[in-house]
Amino acid sequence: MATYHQLITALSAHIGRERGITARHLCARLNVPERQVRTLVSEARENGYGICGTPRDGYYIAANAEELEETCQFLRHRAMHSLTLESRLRKVSLVDLVGQLRLPT
C-alpha cells in the first residue's frame, strides 16, 4: 500500500497548476485505486503539504500562494455545497445544522 510520502515523491515533478497530473495517472504510478489517491492527498494535506487539485487541473504541488488560495476556495465551496445539501435533506437551516456561522459582533 502506498503512503502519502510516496504520493509527495510522485508529485515532486508536478509543481504548479500547468504541471498537474490526473488522478488516473497517479493511480497508475502508485498502483492504487483512485479512492486511495484521494485518501493519500487528504493525509498529506493534514500533514501540511500544499497539494492542490481540481477535476480540471489534476493534482499538483502549489507553486505559489495564489494556487494554494484557489484550492482552499475550491475545497470550501465543495464543503459548503455538501452542508447545504445535508441541511435541505434534514429540512433545517444551514445555521441550525452547523451552528452559528456569523462573525462576532
C-alpha positions as CSV (number, residue, x, y, z in Angstrom):
1,M,0.0,0.0,0.0
2,A,1.3,3.4,-0.9
3,T,2.0,6.1,1.6
4,Y,1.5,9.8,1.4
5,H,5.3,10.2,1.3
6,Q,5.2,8.2,-2.0
7,L,2.5,10.5,-3.2
8,I,4.6,13.5,-2.4
9,T,7.5,11.9,-4.3
10,A,5.3,11.3,-7.3
11,L,4.0,14.9,-7.2
12,S,7.5,16.4,-6.9
13,A,7.7,16.6,-10.7
14,H,4.3,18.3,-10.7
15,I,4.8,21.7,-9.2
16,G,2.3,24.4,-10.4
17,R,-1.1,24.2,-12.0
18,E,0.3,23.8,-15.5
19,R,2.0,20.6,-14.5
20,G,-1.0,18.9,-12.9
21,I,-1.4,15.2,-13.1
22,T,-4.7,13.4,-13.3
23,A,-5.9,11.0,-10.6
24,R,-5.8,8.2,-13.1
25,H,-2.1,8.8,-13.8
26,L,-1.4,8.9,-10.1
27,C,-3.3,5.7,-9.6
28,A,-1.1,4.0,-12.2
29,R,2.1,5.5,-10.8
30,L,1.3,4.4,-7.2
31,N,-0.5,1.2,-8.2
32,V,-3.5,2.1,-6.0
33,P,-7.2,2.7,-6.7
34,E,-8.5,6.3,-7.2
35,R,-10.1,6.3,-3.7
36,Q,-6.7,5.6,-2.2
37,V,-5.2,8.5,-4.1
38,R,-7.8,10.8,-2.6
39,T,-7.1,9.4,0.9
40,L,-3.4,9.9,0.4
41,V,-3.9,13.5,-0.8
42,S,-6.1,14.2,2.3
43,E,-3.4,12.7,4.6
44,A,-0.7,14.8,3.0
45,R,-2.8,17.9,3.3
46,E,-3.4,17.1,7.0
47,N,0.3,17.0,7.4
48,G,0.8,20.4,5.9
49,Y,1.7,19.7,2.3
50,G,0.3,22.2,-0.2
51,I,-1.3,19.8,-2.6
52,C,-3.7,21.5,-4.9
53,G,-6.1,19.8,-7.2
54,T,-9.3,20.2,-9.2
55,P,-11.0,18.0,-11.7
56,R,-9.9,20.4,-14.4
57,D,-6.2,20.8,-13.4
58,G,-5.4,17.5,-11.8
59,Y,-3.2,17.2,-8.7
60,Y,-0.1,19.3,-8.2
61,I,2.0,20.9,-5.5
62,A,1.3,24.6,-5.1
63,A,3.9,26.8,-6.8
64,N,2.7,30.0,-5.1
65,A,0.2,31.4,-2.6
66,E,-2.3,32.1,-5.3
67,E,-2.6,28.5,-6.3
68,L,-2.9,27.4,-2.7
69,E,-5.6,30.0,-2.1
70,E,-7.6,28.8,-5.1
71,T,-7.5,25.3,-3.8
72,C,-8.7,26.4,-0.4
73,Q,-11.6,28.3,-2.0
74,F,-12.4,25.2,-4.1
75,L,-12.4,23.0,-1.0
76,R,-14.5,25.5,1.0
77,H,-17.1,25.8,-1.8
78,R,-17.3,22.0,-2.1
79,A,-17.7,21.7,1.7
80,M,-20.4,24.4,1.9
81,H,-22.3,22.7,-1.0
82,S,-22.3,19.4,0.9
83,L,-23.5,21.1,4.1
84,T,-26.3,22.9,2.1
85,L,-27.4,19.6,0.7
86,E,-27.5,18.0,4.1
87,S,-29.4,20.9,5.6
88,R,-32.1,20.5,2.8
89,L,-32.3,16.8,3.3
90,R,-32.8,17.3,7.1
91,K,-35.1,20.2,6.4
92,V,-33.3,22.5,8.8
93,S,-31.5,25.8,8.1
94,L,-27.7,25.6,7.4
95,V,-27.2,27.8,10.6
96,D,-29.1,25.3,12.7
97,L,-27.2,22.4,11.2
98,V,-23.7,23.6,11.8
99,G,-24.2,26.3,14.4
100,Q,-23.6,29.9,14.2
101,L,-21.6,30.9,11.1
102,R,-21.7,34.7,11.6
103,L,-18.8,36.8,12.6
104,P,-18.8,38.0,16.2
105,T,-20.3,41.5,16.5
